[in-house]
Amino acid sequence: MDSRNQFQNEARFSDIVWVSEIHGVSQNYQVYRHLIPILRKIGYTSVALEYPSDLNGEFNENKFSKYQNIQDGRFSQESLDFFRWLDLQEINRGCFDISSPADQQNREYLMAQNLMSLFHKEKTLVISGGFHSQKRLQRINDHDILPQSGVVEQVTSKKIVRIGIKYLAGQFYNFSLKKLTSEMKSYDELKLNFGDISRNIDASLDENWWIHSGPATPIHLLNQ
């Protein structure tokens, strides 16, 4: 059985496929357009995204655009087009990020709570930044933080398959234009084709799988 079929088989018997991205890469949204139809065929009916929860319900472009000054790479012409595309699909959409300030651990707990309130029984594709997708304690500023997906796994019986996006060298936008280099865990050392799936063999990482996107190019900000 090839890697793609193995991934699909694991996803079929799981509740959540959790995909992790580097915010600010244009190719992320091509990956999601590729992945969602694959998952729909095996029973995934919902998509949950790391965007403010006030974007839930019927999609409102004006409400989306009010976040255009957020510079972390999530709010872009590409993500706006992706939300438009999602609204044309027969799939449920929900957002789980919080709008009120919180320390990092409280943010992880609150986002996990929001996520768990969105979809109870539906198989769900979750999309977030790489930190929130991890299940083990992470050390930040001398504090041990349990990321969002670790919280979900801790308080529910849901089975999670984690898949990260691998990129060839390029650039991304996260508060400024940055280079994606070979030192980053998301760098594609295998140099596989767009849409290829490979198993993670690095035991220090929580991802089970990688999906390959090709070269990274930065998003276009909404206010450009």
Secondary structure, DSSP 4 states (H G I P E B T S, - for coil): --HHHHHHHHHHT-SEEEEEE-TTBTHHHHHHHHHHHHHHTTTEEEEEEEEEGGG-SS--HHHHHTTTT--SSSSBHHHHHHHHHHHTSSSEEEEEE-SS---HHHHHHHHHHHHHHH-SSSEEEEEEETTTT--S-EEETTEEE--HHHHHHHHS---EEEEEEEEESEEEESSSEEEE-TTSTTB-TT-PPTT-EEE---TTS--SEEEEEEE--B--BTT-
